[in-house]
Amino acid sequence: MTQRNRTGRHHRTGAAAGGLTAALTALALLAGGCTEATGGVRGTPGAAGLRDPYFPKLGNGGYDVDRYALTLAYDPGTGRLAGTAEITARATQDLSAFNLDLAGLTVDRASVDGAPASVNRAGNELTLRPREEIREGAEFRTTVVYGGVPEPITDADGSEEGWLRTADGVVAVGEPAGSMTWFPGNHHPSDKAVYELRLTVPAGLEGISNGTRTGRRTGADGRVTTEWRTAEPMASYLATVAIGRYETTTAMAKGTAPEATGSPATGAPAPDGGAERPVAARTAALRGEIPEIIARQARRFGPYPFTSAGAIVTVDGTLGYALETQTRPVFPAASFDRTTLVHELAHQWFGNSVSPASWRDLWLNEGFATYAEWLYTEEYEGVPARTHFERALAQEANWAFPPAAPPAAENLFDPPVYQRGAMVLYKLRETVGDRTFDEILRGWPAKYRHASASTDDFTAYAESVAGRDLDQLWDVWLYGEEKPDAP
């Protein structure tokens, strides 16, 4: 995400639970997860919230999600969304009940493994009680039918996220909690899953989402249905939907990662509207650079971690920041520039493939993506990373708090998370040398590929590669309250 200010404008753009990575590769919908309770109640309700340092009610305990299958139909005229969510998960305890996060929308009915389940609601928490208890280790499938007019979330810093209506459709962005405005789930970055999405929109509009487009058809009523699939695990805050008059193109150069043949790589405003025509023309060249930027980053960070790539560019000013939605970052046209593109594409390694274990670890997303900007200008524009470091060092706003310890949720997207996060990496490079640093830069996203990781995971990994204690570095640059006298 590119860093955002208090009005939500301009910049904003970081260890999986045991066994989760292997489970996330499963796509089959297997019934039989619920088992009949004998000898009295043995299960307990899963926790309502994972006690995240900034969002304690976000996410839920007692299960890990393997797969979301979402069927959505949207009417821009009324703003109404009709949805069915099929959620395949595995119980991590004996469950008598469990929770899902969902904001605002009305649940019509729910079932677990085909049997009706009772649903109770308290704010954004749905509590589902299946007919039979679910045993620890069992796989189970939950189906929720829901609908209504989604409303965006206003964050603590004043910006908006979630299901954002545009002039001709919608754009959905979810960091940190907005995805629960359009589908029920376990909305914490520590629980990643694969996704399948079927999206139906009115004639004349396009529906775009994450991953690879696997189908497109026009119904007898003229409505268009597209199907999308993300084969690699994704945190729910990285899920996106864009509906509108988009022009889609495939722009992956032959021989570069990823191979995206047959999958729209980019979506931009269709050039048939007068005001949109120059915007579409201006963004076309930059969209064409995406394959080469990815190839350059792959040389530094290791193989691109996904099977598709691209970008979505919005034009009407609804979105006030760019976001690294997985495989297909979303940009407002006003900030679709090379620096921001480099930042959001770097997130595909740092933040998307390796996701934060909690929102306190967000600097691992933003510090790496900001440092990727510094590396890009160093390698291709002749501006040394040292220059960026010195500029960041001189800015007092970067010293408001340590990057690994934002004081509150409204500070998560403040300058220290981005700029001091990048300074930590610059000092690490200076301390361990270029060769060891490059090994860390490639090894970190490889070690935690498609998983979630914490700040402690990173510092331990860096020390293991460096073969030395780096506490002094972490104490000053990662956790220190004051600007050091001698940088």
N, C-alpha and C positions, 0 to 999 in steps of 0.2 A: 504494500500500500504506500502511496505517496503521502508524505506528512501533511496532516490537515490542521487548519487553525480553528479557532473557536466557532466560526460560522460554518464550518464544514467545507470550506473552499480551499482549493489548491492541494498541496501534497498530502497524500496518505498512501501507503502501500501495505515465521519465522518458525522416556523409553516406553514405546508402546506397552500396554498391559501384556502380561505374560501370555504368549501364544496367540496374540491378536493378529500379528502379521500373517501367520499361516491361515488363520480362520477367515481373514478378509478376502482370500482368493476364491473362496467358495461362492458359487452362483446358484446352486440348486436350491429349490424350495422344498425342504423336507418336512413333512408333517410328523406328528408323534412326539413332539417335544413335551407336551403336557402329560403327566402321569397321574393316575388316580391316587389320592392320598389314602393311606391306610393307617390305622392305629392313631387317628387324630391328626391335628394340624402339625406339620413339621416345618413348613416354609414360613418366611417372614417377608414383609414388603421390602422392595428395593428402595434405596435411599432416594429422596426427592432433592437432588442437587449433589454435586461432587465437591463442594466446599472450595471452589476456586477462590484464590485470594481476593479477586475483584468482583466475581460473579458467583457467589456461593450457591445460588439456586440453579445455575446453568448446568445442564447435563443431568444424568440420573445413574444410580447405582444398581447393581444386581445383574447386569447383563452387558454384553458387548454386541454391537450391531455388526453384521456381516454384509448386509445388502439392503439398499433402498430401491424399490420399484415404484415410481411416481407416475400417475396418470392425471394430467391436468388439462382443463379446458378453461380458456379465459375470454371474457367479453369486454373489450376496452370501453364500449359504450356505457355499460352499467357498472363496470369495475368489478364484476363478480367473478370469482374463481371457484370452480368445482374440482375437487381433488379426491383421489383414492391413493392412499399410501400403503404399500405392502412392505413390511419391515421384517427381515429375517435376522434373528439374533441368537446368541447362545447364553444361557444362564450361567452366571458366575457364583450363584448361591441357590439354595432352595427358595423359590419365589411363590408367595401367596398372592402378591400383587406387584405391579411395577408402574413407573411413571414415564411419560413422554412430555416434552416441551412443545407447546403450541400457543401462540399469542392470537387472541381475538376471534379466530374463526370458529364456526359452530360444528360440532361433531354430530353427525346423523346416526352413526352406528359403528360398532367395533367388534372384532372377533379375534380369537386366538386359536390357531390351527383349525379354523372353520367353525368353531363353536362360539356363540355369542358371548361377549364379555361385558360386564358392567363398567360404566365410565362415570367417574366423578371428577369435578373440575374445581380448582382453586386458583384463580388468577391464570398464570401461564402453565400451570401444572395439570396434566391429565393423569388420573390414577385409574389404571385398568386392572380389574380383578377377573382373571380367567375362571372358567367353570371348574377346572381342575388345577391343582398346583403344578408348578414346573420344577423339575428336579435339577439340581446343579449339574452343569455339563450338557444339558439337553438343548438341542436346537429347536426353536419355535418360530412361528410366523404370525405376525400381528397385522391385521388389516383395519385401517381406519378410513371411513368415508366422511368427508367434511366439505365445508364450503362457506362462502360469504365474501365480503369485500375486505381484502387485506389492508391493514393500516401500517404505515411505517413506524419504526421506533426512533425516538429522539434520544441520542446518546448523552452521556454526562457532559461531553464537551460541546454540545449544542448541534452537532451534525446529525443527519438522518441516514438511516439504513433500513434494509428490509425490502419490501415490495413497493417500489417507487413508480408511480404512474407518470408517463410521459405524454407528449402531445398526441401520439398515435398508438401507444401501447404501454409498455412497462419495462423497467430494468430492475432486476433483483440483485442486491448485494448484501452480504451477511456478516461483516466483521464488526463487532464480535458476536452479536446475538441475533442478527436480523433474519436468519434463515427460518427461525421458528414462526415468522409472520406468514409463511406460505406452505410449510409442510411440518407435520409432527415428527419428532425424532429425539435422539440423544445428542443435544446440541452443545457439545464440548469438544475442543480440538483433540482431546486424548482418545476419543472413540471415532476412528476412521472406518469408512466402509466403501464398497463399490456402489455405483449408481446406474440405474436405467431409468430414463425419463421419456414419457410419451406426452407431447404437447400439441394441443389443438387450438388453432387461432382462426379468426375470420379471414375470408378471401381477401387477397391483396396484401396480407401481412406475412412476415416470416417469423418463425420461432427458433431461437438459437440457445444452446446450452453448452455444458462442458463435454469434453471428450470427443468421440467420433460419431458423426451422424450415420446411423445404420438404416434409416428408412425415411421416405417422404412420399405422401400420397395426398390427393385432393378428393374429398368426398363429394357425394351427389349434391350436397348443399353448398358446395364451393369452399367449405372450410378446409384448411390445410393442417395435416397432422405430420409432425416430424418426430423421429425417434432418435435418442442419444444414449450413448453408453460410455461410462468411464471404467475401463478395465482395471485401473490402479486405484488403491484406496484414496479417499478424499475426506478431509474434515468438512463438516457441514457448512461452516462459515465461508468455504470456498466455492460452494455451489452457486450457480447463476442461471438466470433466465433473462433473455432479451427478446421482446416482441415489438415489432414495428416494421416500417418500410425499409428493410435492410437489403443491401446488395452483398451477396456472399461470393467469395473467391477462394480458390485453392492456390496457395503461393509457396508451397514447399519445394525448394530446389532439389533436383535429383542428386542423390548421394549425401544429402545432409539429414541429420536427425531432427525431427522424426519423419517417418514416412506417413504422409497424410493423404495419399491418393484417394480421391472420391469423397473426402471429408472437407466441408467448408472450413478453411483455416482462419478466415477473417470476416467480420461483418462490419459494414460501414453504412452511413446514411445513403439510401438510394439516390442517385443523382437526378431524379426526375422532378424534384421540387426546386423552385427557384432559389430559395435561401440556402438549400442544402447542396446545390450543384458545386459551388466553389469549395465547400468543406470536403465533399467527396473527392474532388480533384486533388486538393492539398494533401489529403491523407493517403492517397493511393501509393505514392512513391515510398513513404515511410512504412506502410504495411508490407511492401515488397522487400524491405530490409530484414524482416523477422527471421527468415531462414538463416541468413548470414550471421545475425547477432546471436542466435541460438548456437550455431556452429562454433563461433568464437568463444562463447561461454562454456561450451562443452569441453573445449581444449583446456580451460582452467579448472572447471568444477567437476569434470567427469561426464559420462554419458548422460544425455538428456533423459530424465526419468519417466517420460510419458510417451504415449503412442500418437498423440496429436498435439497441435499447437496453433496459436493464432491470436486474435484480438477482436474485441467488440468496441466500436466507437460510437458514442451517443452524441447527439447534436443539439438538443433543445435546452440544455442548461439545467436539467433536473438533477443530474449527478454532479456533485461538487468536488469529487476526488477520483483518482484512479485506484483500482483494486486488483490484486493479483489472483482473481478467480481462476481456479485450476485449469490449465491448458489454454485458457482463453481469457486473458485479463481484460477488464472493462475500463475504458477511458472516456472522459468527456472530451469532445473535439478540441476544446480550448487548451488542454494540457497534453494532447497527444503529440509529444515531441520525442526526440531520440533519447534524451536523458531519462525521461520517465519510462519509456519503453524498455531501456536497458534495466532499469530498476525492477519493473514488474516481471520481466522475463527471468531475471536472476532469482526471484522468489519461487520460481518453479522448482528449483533445487532447495532453496533456503526459506522454509515456511510452508511450502506445499508438499514436497516429498518428505522433508523433515519438518514436521509440524511441532508447535510448542506444546509441552506437556501441560502447562497452565498458562494463563494470560500474563503471569509475571515473567515468563520467558520470552516475551514478544521481541525483546532486543535481538534475539537470535534470528528472527525474521528480518527486522528492519536494519540492524547493524550490518548484516551481511549484504543486503540489497543495496544499501547506501555505499558500502565499500566496493561493491561491484561497479557502481558508477565511477568511483575513483580509479579503479583498475582500467576501466574502459578508456577514460580520458588519458591515463598514463600510457596505454599501449597504442591508442589510435589517434589521439589529438595532441600529444606532446605536453600534457599538463601532469606533472608528477603527483603521485599520491601525497607526497610530503606537502605540497602546496595546499591541497584540500585539508590535510591535517592541521596545518598552521592556521588556516582560516577558521576552522571549527574550534580550535583551541582558544582563539581570541574572542569568540562570541559568548557573552555572559549567559545567554539563555541556555546554552548547553550544559551549564553547571548548576541548574536548578535542583537536580537530584541525580543519584547514580542510575545508570541505564538498567541495571538489574533489579532496581527497587523503586519503581514509580510509586509515589505516595498514595494515589487513589486512581479509580477507574478513569476519571476525566483527564489524567495525565498520560495515559497509555500511548497516545500519539503525539506527544510533545517532543521538542527537539532533542533532549538527552537520549531518548530511546534510539533515535536515528543517528545523530551526529556523534554522540559519545560512544554509541555502540560501534560505529565505524572506527572511532579512535582506538577502542580496545583492540580491534583487529590490526590496525596499523602498528600499535605498540607491540602486539604479539609478533608480527612480522619482523619488526626491528630487533626484538629480543632473541628470537630463535633463528633468524636468518631466512633468506628467501627460499632455500631448498626445503627446509623443514616446514616452513609456512605453506608452501605449495602442496606439500604432502598432507598437511592438515586441511587445506582448502578442498582437496579432492577426496580425502578419506572420510571427513565428517559426513557429507551427504551420502557416501557409500555405506558407512557403518549403520546409519539410521534411515536408510532408504525406505520410504513408504511407512514410516513409524512416527512416533512422537518422542521428543527428547527435551530435557531440562537444562538449565544453566549448569547445574552440577555435572550433568553428563558431558557437557562441552568442556568444562575446565579440566575434568578428569581425562578426557580424550586428548586434549591438547598437551597435557603434561605427559601422558603416556607416549605420544609421538615424539615430543621434545626430549624425553628422558630426563626431566628435571622438574623440580618444584618451581611453580610460577606464582606462589602466593603473593609476593610483593607486587607483581603486575596486577593481579585481580584486586588486591586491597586498594590500590591507588586508582586504577582506571575503571574497574567494573563496579566496585562498591564504595569508593571514596566519595566523601561529601564535598571536599574542597579541591580547587584547581591546584595541581602540583606546582611548586616554585620552579623546578627544573624539568621541563618536559623531555 
